[in-house]
């Protein structure tokens, strides 16, 4: 569904830039507290209250010196990610895979194979910048294992969130076409994931593609559900989050309920994170700041969820409507471990993405 030459082309370019900026900003917002087993919702809000930062409307403030360095210990990278200290984005795998996905599509087109995804990892991505399922798949690739066995050999992380965080690019290049976005994300995801791990990537890509033409997050969430098996656990939890929202339950009470229903799953598992993300999108109601701050305050994999929420919200509102406190500190620049892309300009990456989106 290209929009080349149509009145929608400038709007689509602005939405893709919004998606890139939103992804980077949301990632940076969640990065200092990305440790879901320690940084619970309660602890995050205690920290924000101590910093007099509720409601949260900007990047995380730093408490210096921290009142309790054990209780409120931020991740080591916090100094690059807190309010007043951000000069361009910090390096993060959530952004590396987006960059790598762009390079994949520029190199191989929309008909890329899962094998080509694996080759691209080996060529462009340092092994020690991969984690959980991606590291297992990388190790398998290096040992000569071929997809889809790369996802299942000695890989206990097959349903974790790694494939979902790689999905944005497939949504951005498929504006208004969730079906194509989901199909592309699936080919990428099966390198390292199975089951709900793959469905999470398909759902996220479809969600972002749907956001280009949806009248709000509720419509986009519904359209994305159409692209995954209706009885899978991921679909059931996304529908549950939507039903709590529709019933007028408060955000806090909804997250309490979703947490009970996903208890026992690891904090990096796709299913509980998709529930937190869905709640952030719906209760954020299309407002960029509310969407990413509620999502990050929801806990679990905060930087990954913040990034995806920012991507969806950025597409919904467009770059021009993303508030400047989120974009100005990024200085139109990312750090990346992907060979050849460090210090790339966000605006350039977005323009390259837009060229792909209208190429069909």
C-alpha positions in Angstrom: 0.0 0.0 0.0 2.4 2.6 -1.2 1.5 6.3 -1.1 4.0 7.6 -3.6 2.7 10.7 -5.3 -0.4 10.8 -3.2 -1.4 13.5 -0.6 -0.6 11.0 2.1 3.1 10.7 1.2 4.2 13.7 3.4 2.1 12.5 6.3 3.6 9.0 6.0 7.1 10.4 6.1 6.2 12.4 9.2 4.7 9.3 10.8 7.8 7.2 10.1 10.1 9.9 11.6 7.7 10.0 14.6 8.0 6.2 14.9 11.8 6.4 14.9 11.9 9.3 17.4 9.3 7.7 19.6 11.2 4.4 19.6 14.5 6.0 20.6 12.9 8.3 23.2 10.8 5.5 24.8 13.9 3.3 24.9 15.9 6.0 26.7 13.1 6.7 29.1 13.0 3.1 30.3 16.7 2.2 30.1 17.8 3.4 33.6 15.3 1.1 35.3 15.4 -1.9 33.0 15.4 -4.7 35.5 11.9 -6.0 36.0 12.7 -8.3 38.9 13.9 -5.3 40.9 12.2 -2.2 39.5 8.6 -3.1 40.2 5.8 -0.7 39.5 5.7 0.2 43.2 9.4 0.9 43.3 9.3 3.0 40.1 6.6 5.2 41.5 8.3 5.4 44.9 11.4 6.7 43.1 9.4 9.2 41.0 7.5 10.5 44.1 10.9 10.9 45.9 12.1 12.9 42.8 8.8 14.9 42.8 8.3 13.6 39.2 4.8 12.3 39.2 3.0 12.7 36.9 6.0 11.8 34.7 6.3 14.1 31.7 10.0 14.0 30.8 12.9 11.6 31.0 13.7 10.1 34.3 15.2 12.5 36.8 18.4 11.5 38.7 18.3 11.5 42.5 21.8 12.7 43.4 23.0 11.4 45.8 20.4 8.6 45.7 18.5 8.4 49.0 19.0 4.6 49.1 21.6 3.4 46.6 20.5 -0.2 47.1 16.8 0.3 46.7 17.1 2.8 43.9 20.1 1.5 42.0 19.8 2.5 38.3 21.4 0.6 35.5 25.1 1.5 34.8 24.1 3.5 31.7 21.8 5.8 33.6 24.1 8.8 33.3 23.5 8.9 29.5 19.7 8.5 29.9 18.5 10.8 32.6 17.0 14.3 32.4 19.6 16.9 31.6 22.3 14.5 30.7 21.2 13.2 27.4 23.2 14.1 24.3 22.1 11.8 21.6 20.8 8.3 22.3 22.7 5.7 24.2 23.6 2.4 22.5 21.0 -0.3 23.1 20.0 -3.6 21.4 16.4 -2.3 21.1 17.7 0.3 18.6 20.5 -1.9 17.1 17.9 -4.4 15.7 15.9 -1.6 14.2 18.9 -0.3 12.4 19.9 -3.9 11.4 16.4 -4.5 10.0 16.6 -1.3 7.9 19.9 -2.5 6.5 18.4 -6.0 5.8 15.5 -4.5 3.8 17.8 -2.1 1.9 20.0 -5.1 1.0 17.6 -7.9 0.3 14.2 -6.2 -0.1 10.9 -7.3 1.4 11.4 -10.9 0.2 14.3 -11.5 2.5 14.8 -15.0 3.9 15.4 -16.1 7.5 18.8 -17.3 6.4 19.6 -13.7 5.2 18.6 -12.3 8.6 21.1 -14.7 10.2 23.9 -13.7 7.8 23.3 -10.1 8.5 23.7 -10.7 12.3 27.0 -12.5 11.8 28.3 -9.8 9.4 27.1 -6.6 11.3 26.3 -7.3 14.9 28.9 -8.1 17.6 28.1 -11.3 19.5 28.4 -9.7 23.0 25.7 -7.2 22.0 23.1 -10.0 21.7 21.2 -11.4 24.7 18.9 -14.4 25.6 17.3 -15.9 22.5 19.3 -13.8 20.1 22.6 -15.0 21.7 21.5 -18.6 21.5 20.5 -18.3 17.9 23.8 -16.4 17.1 25.8 -19.2 18.7 23.9 -21.8 16.7 24.4 -19.8 13.5 28.2 -19.7 14.1 28.2 -23.4 14.7 26.6 -24.0 11.3 23.0 -24.7 12.5 20.5 -23.5 10.0 17.1 -21.9 10.6 14.6 -22.8 12.0 16.7 -25.1 14.2 18.7 -21.9 15.2 15.6 -21.1 17.4 15.3 -24.4 19.2 18.8 -25.8 19.8 19.8 -25.0 23.4 17.5 -22.0 23.6 15.3 -21.7 26.7 14.3 -18.1 25.7 12.1 -19.0 22.7 9.1 -17.0 23.9 10.9 -14.0 25.4 10.6 -10.5 24.0 13.7 -10.4 21.7 11.8 -10.9 18.4 9.1 -8.3 19.3 11.8 -5.7 19.7 13.0 -6.4 16.1 9.6 -5.9 14.6 9.2 -2.1 14.2 10.9 -1.7 10.9 8.5 -4.2 9.3 5.6 -2.1 10.5 7.1 1.2 9.3 7.7 0.0 5.8 4.1 -1.4 5.6 2.0 1.7 6.4 -1.7 0.6 6.6 -0.8 -3.0 5.7 -0.6 -5.1 8.9 -0.8 -8.3 7.0 2.4 -7.7 5.2 4.1 -6.3 8.3 3.2 -9.5 10.3 4.5 -11.8 7.5 7.8 -10.0 7.3 8.2 -10.0 11.1 7.5 -13.7 11.2 10.3 -14.5 8.8 12.7 -12.4 11.0 11.4 -13.9 14.3 11.7 -17.6 13.5 15.5 -17.3 13.4 15.5 -17.1 17.2 11.9 -17.7 18.6 8.9 -20.0 18.5 5.3 -19.8 19.7 4.3 -16.6 21.5 7.8 -15.2 20.8 7.0 -15.2 17.1 3.4 -14.1 17.6 4.7 -11.1 19.6 6.8 -9.9 16.7 3.9 -10.4 14.3 1.6 -8.5 16.6 4.0 -5.6 17.2 4.7 -5.2 13.4 1.0 -5.3 12.6 0.2 -2.9 15.4 2.7 -0.3 14.0 1.5 -0.8 10.4 -2.1 -0.4 11.5 -1.3 2.8 13.5 -0.6 4.7 10.2 -4.3 4.6 9.2 -6.0 3.8 12.6 -8.1 6.5 14.3 -6.4 5.7 17.6 -4.6 3.0 19.6 -7.8 0.9 20.3 -8.4 0.4 16.6 -4.7 -0.4 16.0 -4.6 -3.0 18.8 -7.7 -4.7 17.3 -6.3 -4.8 13.8 -3.0 -6.3 15.1 -4.9 -9.1 16.9 -6.3 -10.2 13.6 -2.8 -11.2 12.5 -2.0 -13.7 15.2 -3.8 -17.0 16.3 -6.8 -16.0 18.3 -6.3 -18.6 21.0 -2.6 -18.1 21.7 -1.7 -16.8 25.1 -0.5 -13.5 23.7 -3.8 -12.8 22.0 -5.7 -13.7 25.1 -3.7 -11.3 27.3 -3.9 -8.5 24.8 -7.7 -9.0 24.6 -7.8 -9.1 28.4 -6.0 -5.8 28.7 -8.4 -4.3 26.2 -11.5 -5.6 28.0 -10.3 -4.1 31.3 -9.8 -0.8 29.6 -13.2 -1.0 27.9 -14.8 -1.8 31.2 -13.5 1.5 32.7 -11.1 -0.2 35.2 -8.3 2.1 36.2 -4.8 1.7 34.7 -3.4 0.7 38.1 -6.1 -1.9 38.8 -5.9 -3.2 35.2 -2.1 -3.8 35.7 -2.7 -5.5 39.0 -5.1 -7.9 37.3 -2.8 -8.5 34.3 0.1 -9.2 36.7 -2.0 -11.8 38.5 -2.9 -13.5 35.3 0.7 -13.7 34.0 2.3 -14.6 37.3 5.1 -17.2 37.0 6.3 -15.9 33.6 9.8 -14.3 33.5 9.9 -10.5 33.4 11.4 -10.7 29.8 8.7 -13.0 28.5 6.6 -11.7 25.6 3.2 -12.2 27.1 3.3 -10.1 30.3 5.2 -7.4 28.5 2.6 -7.2 25.7 0.0 -6.8 28.4 1.8 -3.9 30.0 2.4 -2.4 26.5 -1.3 -2.7 25.5 -2.4 -1.0 28.8 0.1 1.8 28.1 -1.2 2.3 24.6 -4.9 2.2 25.5 -4.7 4.3 28.7 -2.3 6.7 27.0 -5.2 7.3 24.5 -3.0 8.5 21.7 -1.1 11.2 23.8 2.6 10.6 23.2 3.8 11.5 26.7 1.1 9.7 28.5 1.6 6.6 26.4 5.4 6.2 26.9 5.3 7.2 30.6 2.5 4.9 31.5 4.1 2.0 29.7 7.5 2.5 31.4 5.8 2.9 34.8 4.2 -0.5 34.1 7.5 -2.1 34.8 9.0 -5.4 33.4 11.2 -4.8 30.3 10.9 -1.1 30.6 13.2 0.0 27.8 11.8 -2.5 25.2 8.2 -1.6 26.1 8.9 2.1 26.2 10.5 1.8 22.7 7.6 0.0 21.2 5.0 2.2 22.8 6.9 5.3 21.6 7.0 3.8 18.1 3.2 3.3 18.0 2.5 6.7 19.6 4.9 8.4 17.3 3.3 6.9 14.2 -0.2 7.8 15.5 0.7 11.5 16.1 3.6 12.1 13.7 7.0 13.6 14.4 5.7 17.1 14.3 3.4 16.4 17.3 6.0 14.7 19.5 6.7 17.1 22.4 10.2 18.7 22.2 11.4 17.5 25.7 11.6 14.0 24.2 13.2 14.8 20.8 15.6 17.7 21.4 18.0 15.9 23.8 18.4 13.1 21.2 20.1 15.7 18.9 19.0 13.7 15.8 21.7 11.1 16.6 22.0 7.5 17.7 24.8 5.3 19.0 24.8 1.8 17.5 26.9 -1.4 17.7 25.8 -2.3 14.2 28.9 -1.9 12.0 28.7 1.2 9.8 25.8 2.9 11.6 27.3 4.4 14.8 26.4 8.1 15.1 23.8 7.8 12.3 21.2 10.6 12.1 17.7 9.6 13.1 16.3 11.8 10.3 18.4 10.0 7.7 17.4 6.6 9.0 13.7 7.7 8.8 14.1 9.1 5.3 15.7 5.7 4.2 12.8 3.9 5.8 10.3 6.1 4.0 12.0 5.4 0.7 11.4 1.7 1.3 7.8 2.2 2.4 6.8 3.9 -0.9 9.0 1.8 -3.1 6.4 -1.0 -3.7 
